[in-house]
Amino acid sequence: MAHKPPGATGTAPSTRGLTWVSRIQTGYQVGITYIVNGSRAVWSGDIHDADRLSPPGRVRQEDLMSQQPRNLLHSLVLARSWTYAEAAKEYRRIGRLIGDERDDARYRSADVSEPTWRRWTSGQQRRAPNPPAPLILHRIFGAPVLELFAPIQQAAVTLQPALNESDIAMTARDAAAHAGNAASAHLPDMTLDQIDDDVQTLAKDYETTNPVAAFRRAEELLLDVQDKLERTQRPRQQERLYLAAGQAGSLLSVAAFDLGVLGPATQFARTAAMYGQTIEHGPLQAYAHGVLAYLAYWDGRPTAAMRNIHIAKSFGGVGATGHMRLSAIEARAYAHLGRPRDAERAVQQALDPGPEVRDELHDDVGGEFAFGPARAAMSHATTYLVLKDSHRAERSALHALQLLDDDPNADRPVQMQVTVDLARARLLRGELDGADEALEPVLATPVEWRTIGLVDRVTQLRGELARPQLEQAPAARTLAEQIEDFVARAAARPLPGSRLAIEG
């Protein structure tokens, strides 16, 4: 049905699908508010055209709100084109706002019945109604209730929605209430400082904490951070919490990997990367994609590992330590792809990562996020083992062990892993006695410290013992049996359950 938009004049609209709301007449002009197929519109025109809209018997006069406003309240209601239902809805909304401001249940539960509303707008109400109505009406329409009930001079009233002082005041109050709620939703800065300290402590303790205990601590930390994210709306605090959540997620990924569960480890790493993306934190995203890279080549997908390395290297703000770590991971991926020249180039880049630039994750938080010379040397030893270069593998392993011996707080898992790499390098040259001697402290490692990195290296060493020139030697058979027992006990280790739900 074609009809005039608000404010239009001319031929009256068709009555098909039309529901009346109000009709106001001034002289020979008439304005009618109506609803057509659910849409509100306003028509104004000559009284003779308007009469055709309401033939006798079609619309009862008493069903119309009025032809003239009966008091100021009625006039303001007509100006807003409110039906009773709309007016009652606004009455309840304002009542709840006042109730919250005053902590008064009378206002929170305030309502107005249709007969009461009709009486207020009839022009017959002269006395102020009982509370809480006066304050609610004053708040809605911006005038004292006795003024709202007073008669007004006869005048034409537009039925188009009008902007008045009470609307502006209401909008201002709503904006202030929203701002007040936002300002009240924050955390003490000391709470965030404690979370930062907890992250740093866990990162530094990781190398001396068995993987199950480390997983539990990281899990509690992430749950705590996620809870606090729900309790603040301040962007600065949210940014700090998202960073802490990403760091906790990264530590959970490392712990899950050490426990041999690659699927959840990958999910945690992706979660950390997404937290970093949320706050555009380059070092966190680079670290998480580095984790995804080494998880990929451990899962037999070196091409996917290279893809994650290239993504990790694209982020800004990463310091020299972070670049050293990424180059070491890249070298291992190239080795798995059978590209020795590219692997050697990446090793050299790790040895010379560029200017001594620091970042807040790899250097300031440090601990498990750091990547010192000993870890780099261990990684290079493993890269050379993949390339079957026993001499360089042995040199890198011995260099790593020397650095670890000089460190009173040496990383125990790294020390055991590089010891196995030294034994493997010697086995590549057929030196069974040297391998047996190097492996002795490794086989005494407690079950809770037998991480996937250590178990996988020992398993590969077991494969080297099956070579024809070694498998018949009594020492090789004895060592093989010891390795099988070592691996079997590690596989029987119980894994921690988790209360975390992580999206993949």
Salt bridges, closest charged atoms under 4 A:
ASP49 OD1 - ARG52 NH2 3.53
ASP51 OD1 - ARG23 NH2 3.07
GLU62 OE2 - ARG60 NH1 3.53
ASP63 OD1 - ARG60 NH2 2.95
GLU86 OE2 - ARG40 NH2 3.19
GLU90 OE2 - ARG93 NH2 2.92
ASP100 OD1 - ARG108 NE 3.05
GLU101 OE1 - ARG139 NH2 3.22
ASP103 OD1 - ARG108 NH2 2.82
ASP104 OD2 - ARG106 NH2 3.23
ASP111 OD1 - ARG92 NH1 3.12
GLU114 OE2 - ARG118 NH2 3.18
ASP167 OD1 - ARG80 NH1 3.44
ASP174 OD2 - ARG93 NH1 3.34
ASP189 OD1 - ARG236 NH2 3.18
ASP193 OD1 - ARG240 NH2 2.82
ASP196 OD2 - ARG240 NH2 2.60
ASP205 OD2 - ARG217 NH2 3.38
GLU219 OE1 - ARG216 NH1 3.52
GLU220 OE2 - ARG499 NH2 2.11
ASP224 OD1 - LYS228 NZ 2.55
ASP227 OD2 - ARG231 NH1 3.25
ASP299 OD2 - ARG301 NE 3.23
GLU330 OE1 - LYS313 NZ 2.65
ASP342 OD2 - ARG339 NH2 2.81
ASP342 OD1 - ARG345 NH2 3.59
GLU344 OE1 - ARG392 NH1 2.79
ASP359 OD2 - HIS362 ND1 2.96
GLU360 OE2 - HIS281 NE2 2.72
ASP364 OD1 - ARG358 NH2 3.02
GLU368 OE1 - ARG375 NH2 2.78
ASP389 OD2 - ARG392 NE 3.74
GLU394 OE2 - ARG426 NE 3.33
GLU394 OE1 - ARG429 NH2 2.52
ASP411 OD2 - ARG375 NH2 3.08
ASP421 OD1 - ARG424 NH1 3.54
ASP421 OD1 - ARG457 NE 3.18
GLU431 OE2 - ARG429 NE 3.26
GLU464 OE2 - LYS388 NZ 3.76
GLU464 OE1 - ARG467 NE 3.52
GLU484 OE2 - ARG462 NH2 3.08
ASP485 OD2 - ARG489 NE 3.15
